[in-house]
Amino acid sequence: MVTQPQRTVLERFPAGGPRGSWPAEEYAAAQRAQGRPDAQVVMDLPSDQFLVVTGTTTE
């Protein structure tokens, strides 16, 4: 059985943002600048949202 690595969702952004606007990417870049080098954007198709996730747990 293959298990998926644990991820923490930092923020959610609707997929239908204004044209040319990348709020999820901007948020992920800001998180990387603040010391979370593994912050990345993934698409959650069932909810039609972009998620900014990290592989580490937050407290």
All heavy atoms as a GROMACS GRO file, in nm:
protein
  450
    1MET      N    1   0.085  -0.118   0.000
    1MET     CA    2   0.000   0.000   0.000
    1MET      C    3   0.089   0.125   0.000
    1MET      O    4   0.180   0.137   0.080
    1MET     CB    5  -0.091  -0.002   0.122
    1MET     CG    6  -0.176   0.121   0.133
    1MET     SD    7  -0.257   0.126   0.293
    1MET     CE    8  -0.424   0.129   0.241
    2VAL      N    9   0.060   0.216  -0.087
    2VAL     CA   10   0.136   0.340  -0.096
    2VAL      C   11   0.060   0.448  -0.019
    2VAL      O   12  -0.059   0.468  -0.039
    2VAL     CB   13   0.153   0.384  -0.244
    2VAL    CG1   14   0.223   0.516  -0.252
    2VAL    CG2   15   0.227   0.278  -0.321
    3THR      N   16   0.131   0.517   0.070
    3THR     CA   17   0.068   0.625   0.145
    3THR      C   18   0.117   0.759   0.093
    3THR      O   19   0.232   0.772   0.050
    3THR     CB   20   0.098   0.614   0.295
    3THR    OG1   21   0.239   0.621   0.313
    3THR    CG2   22   0.045   0.484   0.352
    4GLN      N   23   0.030   0.856   0.094
    4GLN     CA   24   0.063   0.991   0.052
    4GLN      C   25   0.131   1.065   0.166
    4GLN      O   26   0.094   1.046   0.282
    4GLN     CB   27  -0.063   1.068   0.009
    4GLN     CG   28  -0.131   1.012  -0.114
    4GLN     CD   29  -0.047   1.030  -0.238
    4GLN    OE1   30   0.033   1.122  -0.248
    4GLN    NE2   31  -0.062   0.940  -0.333
    5PRO      N   32   0.228   1.150   0.135
    5PRO     CA   33   0.290   1.228   0.242
    5PRO      C   34   0.188   1.323   0.304
    5PRO      O   35   0.097   1.370   0.237
    5PRO     CB   36   0.401   1.305   0.171
    5PRO     CG   37   0.366   1.302   0.027
    5PRO     CD   38   0.283   1.181   0.004
    6GLN      N   39   0.205   1.349   0.432
    6GLN     CA   40   0.115   1.440   0.503
    6GLN      C   41   0.143   1.583   0.459
    6GLN      O   42   0.257   1.625   0.454
    6GLN     CB   43   0.135   1.425   0.653
    6GLN     CG   44   0.029   1.486   0.737
    6GLN     CD   45  -0.104   1.413   0.728
    6GLN    OE1   46  -0.116   1.308   0.668
    6GLN    NE2   47  -0.204   1.467   0.791
    7ARG      N   48   0.038   1.658   0.428
    7ARG     CA   49   0.052   1.798   0.390
    7ARG      C   50  -0.040   1.882   0.476
    7ARG      O   51  -0.144   1.839   0.520
    7ARG     CB   52   0.013   1.820   0.244
    7ARG     CG   53   0.101   1.754   0.146
    7ARG     CD   54   0.068   1.804   0.010
    7ARG     NE   55   0.104   1.707  -0.091
    7ARG     CZ   56   0.081   1.725  -0.218
    7ARG    NH1   57   0.021   1.834  -0.260
    7ARG    NH2   58   0.117   1.636  -0.305
    8THR      N   59   0.001   2.008   0.493
    8THR     CA   60  -0.081   2.104   0.565
    8THR      C   61  -0.125   2.211   0.467
    8THR      O   62  -0.043   2.266   0.393
    8THR     CB   63   0.001   2.170   0.679
    8THR    OG1   64   0.043   2.067   0.768
    8THR    CG2   65  -0.082   2.272   0.753
    9VAL      N   66  -0.256   2.239   0.464
    9VAL     CA   67  -0.309   2.346   0.379
    9VAL      C   68  -0.292   2.478   0.453
    9VAL      O   69  -0.346   2.496   0.562
    9VAL     CB   70  -0.457   2.322   0.344
    9VAL    CG1   71  -0.513   2.438   0.263
    9VAL    CG2   72  -0.474   2.191   0.268
   10LEU      N   73  -0.218   2.570   0.393
   10LEU     CA   74  -0.196   2.700   0.455
   10LEU      C   75  -0.306   2.799   0.420
   10LEU      O   76  -0.345   2.881   0.501
   10LEU     CB   77  -0.061   2.757   0.410
   10LEU     CG   78   0.063   2.674   0.444
   10LEU    CD1   79   0.187   2.739   0.385
   10LEU    CD2   80   0.076   2.658   0.594
   11GLU      N   81  -0.355   2.791   0.294
   11GLU     CA   82  -0.457   2.887   0.249
   11GLU      C   83  -0.527   2.828   0.127
   11GLU      O   84  -0.472   2.746   0.056
   11GLU     CB   85  -0.391   3.020   0.213
   11GLU     CG   86  -0.486   3.135   0.192
   11GLU     CD   87  -0.560   3.173   0.319
   11GLU    OE1   88  -0.495   3.204   0.420
   11GLU    OE2   89  -0.685   3.173   0.316
   12ARG      N   90  -0.651   2.873   0.103
   12ARG     CA   91  -0.732   2.830  -0.012
   12ARG      C   92  -0.770   2.953  -0.094
   12ARG      O   93  -0.802   3.058  -0.038
   12ARG     CB   94  -0.860   2.762   0.034
   12ARG     CG   95  -0.836   2.639   0.116
   12ARG     CD   96  -0.967   2.588   0.177
   12ARG     NE   97  -0.941   2.474   0.263
   12ARG     CZ   98  -0.944   2.348   0.222
   12ARG    NH1   99  -0.975   2.321   0.098
   12ARG    NH2  100  -0.916   2.250   0.305
   13PHE      N  101  -0.767   2.938  -0.226
   13PHE     CA  102  -0.803   3.047  -0.316
   13PHE      C  103  -0.898   2.995  -0.423
   13PHE      O  104  -0.874   2.887  -0.480
   13PHE     CB  105  -0.677   3.104  -0.384
   13PHE     CG  106  -0.581   3.167  -0.288
   13PHE    CD1  107  -0.483   3.093  -0.226
   13PHE    CD2  108  -0.590   3.303  -0.258
   13PHE    CE1  109  -0.394   3.150  -0.136
   13PHE    CE2  110  -0.502   3.361  -0.169
   13PHE     CZ  111  -0.404   3.284  -0.108
   14PRO      N  112  -1.004   3.068  -0.455
   14PRO     CA  113  -1.096   3.024  -0.560
   14PRO      C  114  -1.025   3.022  -0.695
   14PRO      O  115  -0.938   3.106  -0.722
   14PRO     CB  116  -1.209   3.128  -0.558
   14PRO     CG  117  -1.152   3.246  -0.488
   14PRO     CD  118  -1.044   3.197  -0.397
   15ALA      N  119  -1.061   2.925  -0.778
   15ALA     CA  120  -0.996   2.911  -0.909
   15ALA      C  121  -1.042   3.019  -1.007
   15ALA      O  122  -0.973   3.046  -1.105
   15ALA     CB  123  -1.024   2.773  -0.966
   16GLY      N  124  -1.152   3.083  -0.983
   16GLY     CA  125  -1.207   3.180  -1.078
   16GLY      C  126  -1.164   3.322  -1.053
   16GLY      O  127  -1.244   3.413  -1.059
   17GLY      N  128  -1.037   3.344  -1.024
   17GLY     CA  129  -0.987   3.480  -0.998
   17GLY      C  130  -0.982   3.564  -1.124
   17GLY      O  131  -0.998   3.513  -1.236
   18PRO      N  132  -0.960   3.693  -1.111
   18PRO     CA  133  -0.952   3.781  -1.227
   18PRO      C  134  -0.837   3.740  -1.320
   18PRO      O  135  -0.735   3.688  -1.274
   18PRO     CB  136  -0.924   3.919  -1.167
   18PRO     CG  137  -0.954   3.907  -1.023
   18PRO     CD  138  -0.941   3.763  -0.986
   19ARG      N  139  -0.854   3.766  -1.446
   19ARG     CA  140  -0.753   3.731  -1.545
   19ARG      C  141  -0.620   3.801  -1.512
   19ARG      O  142  -0.618   3.920  -1.484
   19ARG     CB  143  -0.800   3.772  -1.684
   19ARG     CG  144  -0.705   3.731  -1.791
   19ARG     CD  145  -0.757   3.769  -1.929
   19ARG     NE  146  -0.694   3.685  -2.025
   19ARG     CZ  147  -0.756   3.610  -2.113
   19ARG    NH1  148  -0.887   3.613  -2.118
   19ARG    NH2  149  -0.689   3.534  -2.197
   20GLY      N  150  -0.512   3.725  -1.515
   20GLY     CA  151  -0.380   3.781  -1.487
   20GLY      C  152  -0.349   3.791  -1.339
   20GLY      O  153  -0.242   3.834  -1.301
   21SER      N  154  -0.441   3.748  -1.254
   21SER     CA  155  -0.420   3.751  -1.109
   21SER      C  156  -0.379   3.612  -1.062
   21SER      O  157  -0.442   3.513  -1.099
   21SER     CB  158  -0.550   3.793  -1.039
   21SER     OG  159  -0.536   3.784  -0.901
   22TRP      N  160  -0.274   3.604  -0.984
   22TRP     CA  161  -0.224   3.477  -0.933
   22TRP      C  162  -0.209   3.482  -0.781
   22TRP      O  163  -0.099   3.469  -0.727
   22TRP     CB  164  -0.089   3.446  -0.997
   22TRP     CG  165  -0.097   3.433  -1.145
   22TRP    CD1  166  -0.079   3.533  -1.236
   22TRP    CD2  167  -0.130   3.317  -1.220
   22TRP    NE1  168  -0.098   3.485  -1.362
   22TRP    CE2  169  -0.128   3.352  -1.355
   22TRP    CE3  170  -0.159   3.186  -1.184
   22TRP    CZ2  171  -0.156   3.260  -1.455
   22TRP    CZ3  172  -0.186   3.095  -1.285
   22TRP    CH2  173  -0.184   3.132  -1.419
   23PRO      N  174  -0.317   3.502  -0.706
   23PRO     CA  175  -0.304   3.520  -0.560
   23PRO      C  176  -0.245   3.398  -0.490
   23PRO      O  177  -0.170   3.414  -0.394
   23PRO     CB  178  -0.447   3.548  -0.514
   23PRO     CG  179  -0.534   3.494  -0.620
   23PRO     CD  180  -0.457   3.509  -0.748
   24ALA      N  181  -0.275   3.278  -0.535
   24ALA     CA  182  -0.220   3.160  -0.470
   24ALA      C  183  -0.069   3.154  -0.490
   24ALA      O  184   0.006   3.124  -0.396
   24ALA     CB  185  -0.286   3.033  -0.523
   25GLU      N  186  -0.023   3.183  -0.611
   25GLU     CA  187   0.122   3.182  -0.638
   25GLU      C  188   0.192   3.291  -0.559
   25GLU      O  189   0.302   3.270  -0.506
   25GLU     CB  190   0.149   3.201  -0.787
   25GLU     CG  191   0.109   3.082  -0.872
   25GLU     CD  192   0.198   2.961  -0.851
   25GLU    OE1  193   0.306   2.972  -0.790
   25GLU    OE2  194   0.156   2.853  -0.896
   26GLU      N  195   0.131   3.408  -0.548
   26GLU     CA  196   0.190   3.518  -0.472
   26GLU      C  197   0.198   3.482  -0.323
   26GLU      O  198   0.298   3.510  -0.258
   26GLU     CB  199   0.108   3.645  -0.492
   26GLU     CG  200   0.118   3.699  -0.634
   26GLU     CD  201   0.016   3.807  -0.664
   26GLU    OE1  202  -0.065   3.842  -0.575
   26GLU    OE2  203   0.016   3.856  -0.778
   27TYR      N  204   0.094   3.419  -0.271
   27TYR     CA  205   0.094   3.378  -0.131
   27TYR      C  206   0.201   3.272  -0.105
   27TYR      O  207   0.273   3.278  -0.006
   27TYR     CB  208  -0.045   3.325  -0.092
   27TYR     CG  209  -0.056   3.290   0.054
   27TYR    CD1  210  -0.081   3.387   0.149
   27TYR    CD2  211  -0.040   3.158   0.097
   27TYR    CE1  212  -0.090   3.354   0.284
   27TYR    CE2  213  -0.049   3.124   0.231
   27TYR     CZ  214  -0.074   3.224   0.324
   27TYR     OH  215  -0.083   3.191   0.457
   28ALA      N  216   0.212   3.176  -0.196
   28ALA     CA  217   0.314   3.071  -0.180
   28ALA      C  218   0.454   3.132  -0.184
   28ALA      O  219   0.541   3.094  -0.105
   28ALA     CB  220   0.298   2.966  -0.288
   29ALA      N  221   0.477   3.227  -0.274
   29ALA     CA  222   0.608   3.293  -0.281
   29ALA      C  223   0.639   3.367  -0.152
   29ALA      O  224   0.752   3.365  -0.102
   29ALA     CB  225   0.612   3.389  -0.401
   30ALA      N  226   0.538   3.433  -0.095
   30ALA     CA  227   0.557   3.504   0.031
   30ALA      C  228   0.589   3.406   0.144
   30ALA      O  229   0.674   3.434   0.229
   30ALA     CB  230   0.432   3.585   0.066
   31GLN      N  231   0.524   3.290   0.143
   31GLN     CA  232   0.553   3.189   0.245
   31GLN      C  233   0.695   3.136   0.231
   31GLN      O  234   0.764   3.116   0.330
   31GLN     CB  235   0.452   3.073   0.236
   31GLN     CG  236   0.312   3.112   0.276
   31GLN     CD  237   0.305   3.162   0.419
   31GLN    OE1  238   0.346   3.094   0.512
   31GLN    NE2  239   0.252   3.281   0.436
   32ARG      N  240   0.739   3.115   0.107
   32ARG     CA  241   0.877   3.070   0.085
   32ARG      C  242   0.976   3.176   0.132
   32ARG      O  243   1.079   3.143   0.192
   32ARG     CB  244   0.899   3.036  -0.062
   32ARG     CG  245   0.826   2.908  -0.105
   32ARG     CD  246   0.865   2.863  -0.243
   32ARG     NE  247   0.822   2.956  -0.346
   32ARG     CZ  248   0.707   2.950  -0.410
   32ARG    NH1  249   0.618   2.857  -0.380
   32ARG    NH2  250   0.679   3.038  -0.504
   33ALA      N  251   0.946   3.303   0.110
   33ALA     CA  252   1.033   3.412   0.154
   33ALA      C  253   1.039   3.421   0.307
   33ALA      O  254   1.138   3.469   0.362
   33ALA     CB  255   0.986   3.545   0.095
   34GLN      N  256   0.934   3.373   0.373
   34GLN     CA  257   0.929   3.378   0.520
   34GLN      C  258   0.981   3.250   0.586
   34GLN      O  259   0.961   3.229   0.705
   34GLN     CB  260   0.786   3.405   0.566
   34GLN     CG  261   0.737   3.542   0.529
   34GLN     CD  262   0.592   3.565   0.570
   34GLN    OE1  263   0.531   3.484   0.638
   34GLN    NE2  264   0.537   3.677   0.529
   35GLY      N  265   1.044   3.163   0.507
   35GLY     CA  266   1.107   3.046   0.567
   35GLY      C  267   1.038   2.913   0.549
   35GLY      O  268   1.073   2.816   0.614
   36ARG      N  269   0.938   2.906   0.463
   36ARG     CA  270   0.874   2.778   0.433
   36ARG      C  271   0.910   2.740   0.290
   36ARG      O  272   0.831   2.760   0.198
   36ARG     CB  273   0.723   2.788   0.447
   36ARG     CG  274   0.677   2.798   0.589
   36ARG     CD  275   0.528   2.773   0.596
   36ARG     NE  276   0.488   2.764   0.734
   36ARG     CZ  277   0.386   2.830   0.784
   36ARG    NH1  278   0.313   2.908   0.710
   36ARG    NH2  279   0.355   2.816   0.911
   37PRO      N  280   1.029   2.684   0.267
   37PRO     CA  281   1.077   2.660   0.132
   37PRO      C  282   0.994   2.559   0.053
   37PRO      O  283   1.002   2.556  -0.070
   37PRO     CB  284   1.220   2.610   0.151
   37PRO     CG  285   1.222   2.554   0.289
   37PRO     CD  286   1.125   2.638   0.368
   38ASP      N  287   0.915   2.477   0.120
   38ASP     CA  288   0.836   2.376   0.049
   38ASP      C  289   0.692   2.419   0.021
   38ASP      O  290   0.611   2.338  -0.025
   38ASP     CB  291   0.838   2.244   0.126
   38ASP     CG  292   0.776   2.254   0.264
   38ASP    OD1  293   0.762   2.367   0.315
   38ASP    OD2  294   0.743   2.150   0.322
   39ALA      N  295   0.659   2.545   0.043
   39ALA     CA  296   0.523   2.593   0.012
   39ALA      C  297   0.501   2.587  -0.138
   39ALA      O  298   0.583   2.636  -0.216
   39ALA     CB  299   0.502   2.735   0.063
   40GLN      N  300   0.391   2.525  -0.177
   40GLN     CA  301   0.361   2.513  -0.319
   40GLN      C  302   0.211   2.520  -0.343
   40GLN      O  303   0.132   2.501  -0.251
   40GLN     CB  304   0.418   2.383  -0.374
   40GLN     CG  305   0.359   2.258  -0.311
   40GLN     CD  306   0.421   2.132  -0.366
   40GLN    OE1  307   0.475   2.132  -0.476
   40GLN    NE2  308   0.415   2.025  -0.290
   41VAL      N  309   0.174   2.545  -0.468
   41VAL     CA  310   0.034   2.555  -0.505
   41VAL      C  311  -0.008   2.425  -0.573
   41VAL      O  312   0.061   2.375  -0.661
   41VAL     CB  313   0.011   2.674  -0.601
   41VAL    CG1  314  -0.136   2.681  -0.644
   41VAL    CG2  315   0.052   2.804  -0.535
   42VAL      N  316  -0.122   2.372  -0.530
   42VAL     CA  317  -0.181   2.255  -0.594
   42VAL      C  318  -0.328   2.287  -0.623
   42VAL      O  319  -0.388   2.373  -0.558
   42VAL     CB  320  -0.170   2.128  -0.508
   42VAL    CG1  321  -0.025   2.088  -0.487
   42VAL    CG2  322  -0.239   2.145  -0.375
   43MET      N  323  -0.383   2.219  -0.721
   43MET     CA  324  -0.523   2.239  -0.757
   43MET      C  325  -0.607   2.128  -0.696
   43MET      O  326  -0.575   2.010  -0.710
   43MET     CB  327  -0.539   2.235  -0.910
   43MET     CG  328  -0.680   2.252  -0.958
   43MET     SD  329  -0.736   2.419  -0.926
   43MET     CE  330  -0.904   2.409  -0.974
   44ASP      N  331  -0.712   2.167  -0.623
   44ASP     CA  332  -0.807   2.071  -0.569
   44ASP      C  333  -0.927   2.071  -0.663
   44ASP      O  334  -1.011   2.162  -0.658
   44ASP     CB  335  -0.847   2.111  -0.427
   44ASP     CG  336  -0.946   2.013  -0.367
   44ASP    OD1  337  -0.934   1.892  -0.392
   44ASP    OD2  338  -1.037   2.058  -0.295
   45LEU      N  339  -0.932   1.974  -0.752
   45LEU     CA  340  -1.038   1.971  -0.854
   45LEU      C  341  -1.179   1.958  -0.797
   45LEU      O  342  -1.269   2.028  -0.842
   45LEU     CB  343  -1.011   1.859  -0.955
   45LEU     CG  344  -0.888   1.882  -1.043
   45LEU    CD1  345  -0.863   1.759  -1.130
   45LEU    CD2  346  -0.904   2.006  -1.126
   46PRO      N  347  -1.203   1.871  -0.697
   46PRO     CA  348  -1.340   1.860  -0.646
   46PRO      C  349  -1.397   1.992  -0.591
   46PRO      O  350  -1.515   2.020  -0.606
   46PRO     CB  351  -1.329   1.755  -0.535
   46PRO     CG  352  -1.210   1.672  -0.572
   46PRO     CD  353  -1.115   1.770  -0.636
   47SER      N  354  -1.311   2.074  -0.528
   47SER     CA  355  -1.361   2.200  -0.472
   47SER      C  356  -1.336   2.319  -0.564
   47SER      O  357  -1.380   2.430  -0.534
   47SER     CB  358  -1.295   2.228  -0.336
   47SER     OG  359  -1.157   2.257  -0.353
   48ASP      N  360  -1.266   2.298  -0.677
   48ASP     CA  361  -1.233   2.404  -0.772
   48ASP      C  362  -1.160   2.518  -0.703
   48ASP      O  363  -1.193   2.635  -0.717
   48ASP     CB  364  -1.359   2.454  -0.843
   48ASP     CG  365  -1.327   2.535  -0.968
   48ASP    OD1  366  -1.224   2.507  -1.034
   48ASP    OD2  367  -1.403   2.629  -1.000
   49GLN      N  368  -1.057   2.481  -0.626
   49GLN     CA  369  -0.977   2.579  -0.552
   49GLN      C  370  -0.829   2.549  -0.570
   49GLN      O  371  -0.790   2.434  -0.589
   49GLN     CB  372  -1.007   2.575  -0.403
   49GLN     CG  373  -1.144   2.621  -0.365
   49GLN     CD  374  -1.164   2.617  -0.214
   49GLN    OE1  375  -1.104   2.536  -0.144
   49GLN    NE2  376  -1.247   2.706  -0.165
   50PHE      N  377  -0.749   2.654  -0.561
   50PHE     CA  378  -0.605   2.639  -0.552
   50PHE      C  379  -0.570   2.636  -0.404
   50PHE      O  380  -0.617   2.720  -0.328
   50PHE     CB  381  -0.530   2.754  -0.620
   50PHE     CG  382  -0.543   2.753  -0.770
   50PHE    CD1  383  -0.620   2.848  -0.834
   50PHE    CD2  384  -0.478   2.657  -0.845
   50PHE    CE1  385  -0.631   2.847  -0.972
   50PHE    CE2  386  -0.489   2.656  -0.982
   50PHE     CZ  387  -0.566   2.751  -1.046
   51LEU      N  388  -0.488   2.540  -0.365
   51LEU     CA  389  -0.445   2.528  -0.226
   51LEU      C  390  -0.297   2.556  -0.217
   51LEU      O  391  -0.218   2.508  -0.299
   51LEU     CB  392  -0.471   2.388  -0.173
   51LEU     CG  393  -0.610   2.328  -0.192
   51LEU    CD1  394  -0.614   2.185  -0.140
   51LEU    CD2  395  -0.714   2.414  -0.126
   52VAL      N  396  -0.258   2.633  -0.118
   52VAL     CA  397  -0.117   2.651  -0.089
   52VAL      C  398  -0.087   2.553   0.024
   52VAL      O  399  -0.147   2.561   0.131
   52VAL     CB  400  -0.083   2.795  -0.047
   52VAL    CG1  401   0.065   2.808  -0.011
   52VAL    CG2  402  -0.118   2.892  -0.159
   53VAL      N  403   0.002   2.457  -0.004
   53VAL     CA  404   0.030   2.351   0.092
   53VAL      C  405   0.178   2.348   0.126
   53VAL      O  406   0.263   2.400   0.053
   53VAL     CB  407  -0.012   2.213   0.037
   53VAL    CG1  408  -0.160   2.208   0.011
   53VAL    CG2  409   0.065   2.177  -0.088
   54THR      N  410   0.207   2.286   0.238
   54THR     CA  411   0.344   2.262   0.280
   54THR      C  412   0.352   2.120   0.333
   54THR      O  413   0.252   2.065   0.382
   54THR     CB  414   0.388   2.364   0.388
   54THR    OG1  415   0.524   2.340   0.420
   54THR    CG2  416   0.304   2.359   0.511
   55GLY      N  417   0.468   2.059   0.321
   55GLY     CA  418   0.486   1.923   0.368
   55GLY      C  419   0.507   1.911   0.517
   55GLY      O  420   0.506   1.803   0.572
   56THR      N  421   0.522   2.023   0.583
   56THR     CA  422   0.543   2.022   0.728
   56THR      C  423   0.414   2.061   0.797
   56THR      O  424   0.331   2.131   0.742
   56THR     CB  425   0.654   2.120   0.769
   56THR    OG1  426   0.620   2.251   0.723
   56THR    CG2  427   0.787   2.080   0.708
   57THR      N  428   0.398   2.014   0.918
   57THR     CA  429   0.279   2.050   0.995
   57THR      C  430   0.300   2.185   1.061
   57THR      O  431   0.410   2.220   1.098
   57THR     CB  432   0.248   1.944   1.102
   57THR    OG1  433   0.360   1.930   1.186
   57THR    CG2  434   0.213   1.812   1.039
   58THR      N  435   0.193   2.260   1.070
   58THR     CA  436   0.198   2.391   1.136
   58THR      C  437   0.128   2.380   1.270
   58THR      O  438   0.039   2.298   1.289
   58THR     CB  439   0.132   2.500   1.051
   58THR    OG1  440  -0.003   2.462   1.026
   58THR    CG2  441   0.205   2.520   0.921
   59GLU      N  442   0.166   2.465   1.362
   59GLU     CA  443   0.104   2.461   1.495
   59GLU      C  444   0.049   2.595   1.531
   59GLU      O  445   0.088   2.694   1.484
   59GLU     CB  446   0.208   2.418   1.597
   59GLU     CG  447   0.259   2.279   1.562
   59GLU     CD  448   0.341   2.218   1.673
   59GLU    OE1  449   0.325   2.257   1.789
   59GLU    OE2  450   0.420   2.132   1.642
   0.00000   0.00000   0.00000
